[in-house]
Amino acid sequence: MLKVRTTLLLGALVLAPALTLAQTPTPKPKPTAAPAAASHSTTGTVKSVDATTLTITRPSGTVKEMTFTINDATKKQGAIAAGASVEVRYKTEGKTNVATAVTVQKKK
């Protein structure tokens, strides 16, 4: 009788933690969103422009000339032409500057 009681007690001690762990749901990892590309802004004078590329020269800063990719999503305000003073909003994708908005500045 003592052996049966000891066996049942040991069995209960072994099964209790196993049943508790079996009932604990594992938390699902939350999906992480890709970090949004940082938005930048600069001004300068248009050196050249075509359907897919805009190059400006800047009067100050360490980078005197910057080139941007223009696509269908780029918002354009004003007549963008060589010699025009512009503000360019852009994001960097890898090593490419992609213009999100180009605004021609009015002459003062």
Beta strands, then each sheet from edge to edge (+ up, - down):
strand 1: 39-49
strand 2: 53-57
strand 3: 65-69
strand 4: 75-77
strand 5: 85-93
strand 6: 96-104
sheet 1: 3+ 2- 1+ 5- 6+ 4+
end
